[in-house]
């Protein structure tokens, strides 16, 4: 079964002076967007890269949970952070994943191996295959 997700953006004005709103098709959020936040950073609006980081983080968390379950070591908790790099004029240049998890009955080595497999198997990682994707840290918590 194919599931189609949707988001919409309404933009007003030129690139440098314009502003917009991006709405998720699920109607759970409408977020402001603008070029200044995207090219210089900001805290009052989102960016396409922040939304991409959210997509990558949630996808990786699900992929890791799936891989750990297949190893008969399902996680109690998985905490994922993703940072996406954007360079104006170049585009998205990298994605860095950091994960901490509470997983009973697993060794650090097995967890690291499984986290790497989850990174490689995550559908968003696959969609981002044209950029550098790194697993910066995979840490077990007790």
Secondary structure, DSSP 8 states (H G I E B T S, - for coil): ------EEEEEES-TTT-EEEEEETTSS-EEEEEHHHHHH--SSSB-HHHHHHHHHHHHHHHHHHHHHHHTT---SEEEEEEEEEEETTTEEEEEEEEEEEE-TT--HHHHHHHHHHHHHH-HHHHHTTTSEEEEEEEEEE-
